[in-house]
């Protein structure tokens, strides 16, 4: 009998009402984020202004541009250069095409928002960049857990003659890339519509070959300092271009910029790189907002994200012949006119010279 009463009490406790515990999370600040660089290379140069979002916000992960700001770059001799906002890409501000930084000068970025708040970077000095002597290609295969097929791509390795008379901090980036795009317009089949329900192939007469231009990232953050190779010739991985079954069917062209950055910029990018490349284990450092060189002139305690970089630049162009690679992905078939692909054009660039 005692056991029966015990079961009744136990069941009653399971079905009893539980008051919800309300947790109020303090709303985080929407932090100004600055992403900008000027070099001694040709313009235009770009500054991007955005706002970060509170963790858990419905806007989290979206780019929230900061529009209608006044953006200028001032050098150590007082020369001011205005950056104009792109009318179609809000929050991105460009210099004129004839503006470029000068070696040995220091530059500061200054921003005034619509609400009157003013921000400035610490000065960044432009140092000359050592010559990027050569680019070497190497095919990399990347095993994917649970997948039979491997990912692959081309790693670019820079050969650099590092000068012995200065401490150098390197940062490598890609410019626009162009490749020969081949499609199959003979396999074109229109999608069903209200006026056309046919699923029969309707081959197009043109076009099979186009030249497609894309702005492709280097596949990571590639930085290095010369502590271990000061004054020596060295080879450093500087980019990875993934093979998507289209890029290396024929010829691929890209320009790699070698930038000489400040020690502060190098430290900032190294911290960003560490957070981007964490493996996801319990031993990884927790994600954090990494403060750069931007300051609020109205409130010194305000956190501003991002970094304004002023750098010396050299670049190297490379043409990659897909047929010379020792491994390529299966060809991706696009059953349409190649001109229908975004960024593709039937005419080659004026300076196309494999």
Secondary structure as the mmCIF struct_conf table of DSSP 4:
data_model
#
loop_
_struct_conf.conf_type_id
_struct_conf.id
_struct_conf.beg_label_comp_id
_struct_conf.beg_label_asym_id
_struct_conf.beg_label_seq_id
_struct_conf.end_label_comp_id
_struct_conf.end_label_asym_id
_struct_conf.end_label_seq_id
HELX_RH_AL_P HELX_RH_AL_P1 UNK A 2 UNK A 15
BEND BEND1 UNK A 16 UNK A 16
HELX_LH_PP_P HELX_LH_PP_P1 UNK A 24 UNK A 29
STRN STRN1 UNK A 32 UNK A 39
BEND BEND2 UNK A 40 UNK A 41
BEND BEND3 UNK A 43 UNK A 43
STRN STRN2 UNK A 46 UNK A 51
TURN_TY1_P TURN_TY1_P1 UNK A 55 UNK A 56
TURN_TY1_P TURN_TY1_P2 UNK A 58 UNK A 61
BEND BEND4 UNK A 62 UNK A 62
STRN STRN3 UNK A 64 UNK A 65
BEND BEND5 UNK A 68 UNK A 68
STRN STRN4 UNK A 70 UNK A 75
TURN_TY1_P TURN_TY1_P3 UNK A 76 UNK A 77
STRN STRN5 UNK A 80 UNK A 85
HELX_LH_PP_P HELX_LH_PP_P2 UNK A 86 UNK A 86
BEND BEND6 UNK A 87 UNK A 89
TURN_TY1_P TURN_TY1_P4 UNK A 90 UNK A 91
STRN STRN6 UNK A 92 UNK A 94
TURN_TY1_P TURN_TY1_P5 UNK A 97 UNK A 98
TURN_TY1_P TURN_TY1_P6 UNK A 103 UNK A 104
STRN STRN7 UNK A 106 UNK A 112
TURN_TY1_P TURN_TY1_P7 UNK A 114 UNK A 115
BEND BEND7 UNK A 116 UNK A 116
STRN STRN8 UNK A 118 UNK A 121
HELX_LH_PP_P HELX_LH_PP_P3 UNK A 122 UNK A 123
STRN STRN9 UNK A 124 UNK A 125
HELX_LH_PP_P HELX_LH_PP_P4 UNK A 128 UNK A 131
STRN STRN10 UNK A 132 UNK A 142
TURN_TY1_P TURN_TY1_P8 UNK A 145 UNK A 146
BEND BEND8 UNK A 148 UNK A 149
HELX_LH_PP_P HELX_LH_PP_P5 UNK A 150 UNK A 150
STRN STRN11 UNK A 151 UNK A 161
BEND BEND9 UNK A 164 UNK A 166
STRN STRN12 UNK A 169 UNK A 174
STRN STRN13 UNK A 177 UNK A 182
HELX_RH_3T_P HELX_RH_3T_P1 UNK A 185 UNK A 187
HELX_LH_PP_P HELX_LH_PP_P6 UNK A 190 UNK A 192
BEND BEND10 UNK A 194 UNK A 195
BEND BEND11 UNK A 200 UNK A 200
BEND BEND12 UNK A 205 UNK A 206
BEND BEND13 UNK A 208 UNK A 208
STRN STRN14 UNK A 209 UNK A 214
BEND BEND14 UNK A 219 UNK A 220
STRN STRN15 UNK A 222 UNK A 225
HELX_RH_3T_P HELX_RH_3T_P2 UNK A 226 UNK A 228
TURN_TY1_P TURN_TY1_P9 UNK A 229 UNK A 231
BEND BEND15 UNK A 232 UNK A 232
STRN STRN16 UNK A 233 UNK A 242
BEND BEND16 UNK A 245 UNK A 246
TURN_TY1_P TURN_TY1_P10 UNK A 247 UNK A 248
BEND BEND17 UNK A 249 UNK A 250
STRN STRN17 UNK A 251 UNK A 260
HELX_RH_AL_P HELX_RH_AL_P2 UNK A 263 UNK A 276
TURN_TY1_P TURN_TY1_P11 UNK A 277 UNK A 277
BEND BEND18 UNK A 281 UNK A 281
TURN_TY1_P TURN_TY1_P12 UNK A 282 UNK A 283
BEND BEND19 UNK A 284 UNK A 284
HELX_LH_PP_P HELX_LH_PP_P7 UNK A 285 UNK A 287
HELX_LH_PP_P HELX_LH_PP_P8 UNK A 289 UNK A 290
STRN STRN18 UNK A 291 UNK A 291
BEND BEND20 UNK A 293 UNK A 293
STRN STRN19 UNK A 294 UNK A 296
BEND BEND21 UNK A 297 UNK A 298
TURN_TY1_P TURN_TY1_P13 UNK A 300 UNK A 301
BEND BEND22 UNK A 302 UNK A 302
STRN STRN20 UNK A 305 UNK A 321
HELX_RH_3T_P HELX_RH_3T_P3 UNK A 322 UNK A 324
BEND BEND23 UNK A 326 UNK A 326
HELX_LH_PP_P HELX_LH_PP_P9 UNK A 329 UNK A 333
BEND BEND24 UNK A 336 UNK A 336
HELX_RH_3T_P HELX_RH_3T_P4 UNK A 338 UNK A 340
BEND BEND25 UNK A 341 UNK A 341
TURN_TY1_P TURN_TY1_P14 UNK A 342 UNK A 343
STRN STRN21 UNK A 344 UNK A 345
BEND BEND26 UNK A 346 UNK A 347
HELX_LH_PP_P HELX_LH_PP_P10 UNK A 348 UNK A 349
TURN_TY1_P TURN_TY1_P15 UNK A 350 UNK A 351
#
